[in-house]
Amino acid sequence: MEYTNASVKQKANIYHDGKVTSRSVVTAEGEMKTLGIMLPGLYRFSSQAAEVMEVTQGSCRVKLADEQEWVNFQAGQSFNVAANSHFDIEVDDILDYICHFA
């Protein structure tokens, strides 16, 4: 995917002792996204706004809030996270992702 005439915030978003980082991007249409990378590990993220997390490289296991089962995702797949929620994600190898915010 390519974003034309987008602005990128210079300061990185850094989580979990630097094992997860992202950059915020605002498209010409005003859409907010983050482009990021996760190193191997198990992480929990909280979400204030609804988001779609798209896996662009690698694979992961995800357990959404109030779900009992872990679900596998790989490059080309995505999952939805409800507003005011959280999810757990386990990464075995480097994972690239894009978060699309509603």
C-alpha positions, 0 to 999 in steps of 0.5 A: 500500500502506498500513501501519497501526500501523507504526513508522518509524525517524527517522534516514534511511538515506543511500547514494551521496552522498545520491542514494539515501535510505530510511526503515526501517519495522517493521509491526505484524506485525514485518515489516521494510521500507524505503521509499526514493527513488533519483535518476538514476544507476548504483548497486551495493548489497550485501544481507546478508538476502534481500529483494524490491525493489518498484518503486512509481514510475518504472523501472530496469534491474537486474543481479543478482549472477552474471547477465550480462543487465540486466533492466528493471523498472517501477512495479508490478514487483519483483525478488528479491535473494538473501542475501549478494549484490549487485545493480547498478541504473541509474535514468534518472529518480526511482525510488520503491521498497519493500524487503521483507526476509525 
